């Protein structure tokens, strides 16, 4: 809700008084305002549809949980927004309307919200290429943990070099990414004794 002074156009306003009216489908708020720039006192009215439940699918590591979340149809939702759900804070990863997946949309046009929990560790895949065979691991890492290509890492009983990082958006052979957006890391063994960090203690599954 953006309120502007009708005299000078400033949005630096102070609410002096408010009165709310509510029906089954929407609520209206009548405001008495004062502009902090020119001191003009004026009235404004804000109306919005009442919050209603929307379908949300929340990823928690290897499982997806179907739920609903109450949101105002008037608001806009964008990928990357953080919402408070029954499972705590979740980050919106995708938005589905009737026809397609979009980066943002009016909530009243949304069919399904896809999100991931931001209150649990990020689970990523980690592959070690053994020339014809691949050892695959699942790791639970702090969501802000950064992994870069060219990192020398100890995992299990091997020293490996990371050469590709696959995120939610792309594959990269240079740069770094946080665990929160990484889907899988690809690596190859090297003959070194030194390494940048040890990921062994973060292994939750090996296949």
Secondary structure, DSSP 4 states (H G I P E B T S, - for coil): -----TTT----EEEEEEEEEE-SSEEEEEEEEEETTT--EEEEEEEEEPPEEEEEEEEETTEEEEEEEEE-TTSEEETT-EEEETTEEEEEEEEEESS-EESEEEGGGEEEEEEEESSSPEEEEEEEE-SS-EEEEEEEE-TT-EEETT-EEEETTEEEEEEEEEESS-EESSSEEEGGGEEEEEEEE-S-S--SEE-GGGEEEE-
